[in-house]
Amino acid sequence: MKKQSAGLLLYRKRGSVFEVLLVHLGGPFWARKDRGAWFLPKGEIESGEDILAAAQREFREETGIEPREPFLPLGSVAHKSGKQVTAWAFAGDCDPAAIRSNTFRLEWPPRSGKFSEFAEIDRAAFFTLEEAREKMHEAEFAFVLRLREALGASS
């Protein structure tokens, strides 16, 4: 069975500039990656969990921010791995430097027997449409385009 994740895309408009909040994954695998390594906050849907409720839970866990209605559905995309991601957007603002993520344990280095704790999200930032195109995971950029279209935003 393919993995299914749900997430939220926080957006803001400053004057005529449209921006989205993206997060960079923590841990050693992503530490030196930037291009294609930024995502919307998301995570796996638990068995029997409502998809939108999962998106809200994951957003809270990964950012420490309480998401606020209304939520605009952005549909789903598939990663090359086959993982299906469903997303919604909501308007808001925050200080990306103040984001606090949950953590995970990982054996690092591999097969070393040593376990370390890593932040699931190591940083966050707001990006314009063009910046997001450069930074985001390719499949998830579709969410930004869908949001821009739904809002009638030009940039």
C-alpha positions, -999 to +999 in steps of 0.1 A: +000+000+000+013+034-010+021+059+018-004+087+022+004+121+037-015+152+044-003+188+049-011+225+050+003+253+030+004+286+050+003+317+027+004+354+031+002+384+008+024+415+015+013+442-007+013+427-042+038+399-031+023+364-026+044+341-004+042+306+010+057+291+041+079+261+034+099+239+057+133+222+053+135+186+067+159+180+096+183+152+101+216+142+085+202+131+051+188+166+043+215+187+061+234+197+030+205+198+006+187+229-004+173+228-039+143+205-040+146+200-002+118+223+009+082+211+015+049+220+029+045+208+065+030+173+062+030+138+076+015+104+074-022+099+080-028+075+109-052+046+104-088+058+105-078+095+109-096+122+089-073+135+063-078+172+071-074+165+108-041+147+100-029+178+080-037+201+109-020+177+135+011+175+113+013+212+108+011+218+146+037+192+153+062+204+127+058+242+132+043+248+167+017+270+150-021+265+154-036+264+119-068+285+114-098+280+091-109+284+065-089+257+046-088+258+009-085+223-007-055+219-031-060+183-041-034+157-042+000+150-059+021+119-062+059+118-054+081+097-077+082+072-048+045+067-051+037+086-019+004+104-022+002+139-006-031+157-001-030+194+009-050+224+020-040+261+022-048+287+048-040+324+052-018+336+081+016+349+091+043+339+115+080+344+123+097+314+106+126+317+130+103+310+159+090+277+145+095+247+169+094+212+155+089+178+170+119+154+169+128+119+159+154+094+169+178+079+143+207+056+144+235+079+132+260+071+117+242+041+102+250+008+119+270+026+146+247+016+174+245+054+184+212+071+184+207+108+181+176+131+183+169+153+153+144+180+147+119+169+121+120+204+106+153+223+110+142+256+094+113+274+077+110+304+055+085+323+033+091+321-004+077+339-034+064+319-063+097+320-082+117+312-051+094+283-042+099+270-078+136+268-072+135+254-036+105+231-034+103+194-040+091+192-076+059+173-071+047+196-043+052+228-062+019+220-079+002+230-047+016+265-049+004+269-085-031+256-075-032+280-046-021+310-068-048+301-093-075+297-067-066+331-052-061+348-085-027+359-073-003+372-100+030+366-082 
